[in-house]
Amino acid sequence: MKRTRFTDERIIGILTEHEAGAKCADLCRKHGMSEGTFYNWKAKFGGTTVSEAKRLKALEDENAKLKKLLAEQMLDLAAMKELVSKKR
């Protein structure tokens, strides 16, 4: 997955500047990004706070870890079933 130069906190800060009245073009020039990127961020992070973004990131990380554990367990279970069926 591509790494971004901007953290979630920084993105939310930029969006907050826009909500405070700064123009999109000025913000894009100031922070070195395209307007398309800005509007993608606005769609993803619009209306969230830094604490909500941190909580969401923690939940996504936990979910990924749980999915990995589930996949490993399913693989182990399939291997055990195959082993038992071969013994008979």
C-alpha positions, 0 to 999 in steps of 0.5 A: 500500500502506498505511504502518504506524506500526510498523517491523518492528524495533518489531513484533518488540520488542513480540512479544518483550515478549509472549514474556517474559510481558507480557499481550497486552491490556497491550501493546496498550494500551501501544502503541496497537494492537488485539489483532487487529493483535497476532495478525496480527503474531504470525502474520507475525513470530512467532519471527523476529529483527530481523536475519532481518526485515531480511534478508527485507525486503531479499530482498523489495525485490530480488525486486520490482526483478527482477520489474519488470526482467523485465516491462520486458524482456518488454514490449520483446521483445513490441514487437520481435516486433510490429515484425518481423512488420509489416516482413514 
